[in-house]
């Protein structure tokens, strides 16, 4: 575990989960960009699509054994940058 800022923790699980998501999303959609909370931006050949990922949103809860955590990932397409969670479907 490390500390990025006040009460902003990073566990070993954060970058590992991000790498797993990057690998899976790159296989599914080669060429799309990827912005991860831990690793930052990675440009893809397709400049009109970018994945935005926070693989372990709620690290403090995770560290305390509180199950209120989630995986946040969204696809931003040129002209459509809606990164708000879909509260109707829970996604």
Long-range contacts (C-beta under 8 A, 24 or more apart in sequence): 1-63, 7-60, 9-59, 9-60, 9-63, 10-38, 10-59, 11-56, 11-59, 11-62, 11-63, 13-56, 13-62, 14-38, 14-55, 14-56, 14-59, 15-39, 17-55, 17-56, 17-71, 18-53, 18-55, 20-55, 21-51, 21-53, 21-55, 21-71, 21-73, 22-53, 25-51, 25-53, 25-73, 32-75, 47-78, 48-77, 48-78, 49-75, 49-76, 49-77, 49-78, 50-75, 50-76, 51-75, 51-76, 52-76, 52-83
